[in-house]
Amino acid sequence: MLVDAGPLVALLDRGDPAHEVSVAAFKTVRDPLITVWPAFTEAMYLLGGSWPGQKALWSRLETDALRLAPLDERDAPRMRELMEKYRDLPMDLADAALVRVAEREGLTQIFTLDRKHFSIYRPGRRRRFSIIPA
């Protein structure tokens, strides 16, 4: 299951307004959590005031509780295309990377707090994301 920056922060920051809903949703997740470097970077930035939070996020990678999907120059044209397509929202780089990985890997489930955007994005031609928390 793909995971966006918002839940990564909310799971680790007890003061985050979405902490409780994210923890409850996380307890229902059975698939491995997969993210991309841009979303991981965004989460690190948002946790910037808390070294313990950043350290905890690093530990998720080190223990395989969180995996990074690879991105390379072959993904860039599609990410650019997605950002152009959704420029009126606008779509940021992290979202474009997540949608690209979803298309490439055939994934449709995403753990995100950004229901507004991910209910509009379409990984592939007609598929919709299944958003957690519901």
C-alpha positions, -999 to 999 in steps of 0.1 A, spaced: 0 0 0 13 34 -9 16 60 19 17 98 16 37 122 38 7 132 59 1 98 77 39 93 81 39 125 101 6 119 119 16 84 130 48 97 147 36 131 160 11 127 189 3 164 186 -8 161 150 -46 166 146 -48 134 125 -27 113 149 -56 92 163 -74 86 130 -40 77 114 -31 52 142 -66 36 139 -63 33 102 -28 20 104 -40 -9 126 -62 -21 97 -33 -21 72 -20 -55 63 1 -47 33 37 -33 35 38 5 34 55 19 3 64 55 -3 87 75 -26 116 98 -18 97 130 -24 70 120 1 96 109 26 114 142 22 82 161 27 75 141 59 111 148 72 106 185 65 72 185 84 89 167 113 118 192 112 111 206 146 114 171 162 146 151 159 129 122 177 102 122 150 127 123 122 148 96 139 116 74 142 109 79 105 144 69 96 140 38 118 109 28 97 131 25 67 159 6 86 134 -19 99 115 -24 66 83 -11 82 84 14 53 98 8 19 109 32 -8 97 26 -43 125 34 -68 121 63 -92 145 72 -120 147 93 -151 123 70 -170 96 80 -145 102 117 -149 83 123 -181 52 108 -167 55 127 -135 58 159 -154 28 150 -175 8 143 -144 18 176 -128 7 194 -160 -26 175 -162 -35 183 -126 -19 218 -125 -52 234 -115 -51 216 -81 -20 219 -82 -3 185 -80 31 185 -62 61 164 -69 54 139 -41 18 133 -54 31 129 -89 57 104 -78 31 84 -58 6 83 -87 35 73 -111 45 44 -89 8 34 -85 5 32 -123 38 14 -128 32 -11 -101 -6 -16 -105 -13 -3 -70 -46 14 -61 -46 16 -23 -31 47 -7 -28 58 30 -33 95 28 -49 124 46 -52 143 12 -86 129 2 -93 161 -18 -65 154 -43 -63 116 -43 -100 113 -49 -94 132 -82 -62 116 -93 -65 85 -115 -37 59 -116 -40 47 -151 -69 55 -173 -101 48 -153 -90 34 -119 -96 53 -87 -76 52 -56 -89 33 -26 -81 58 2 -73 48 37 -86 61 61 -120 58 45 
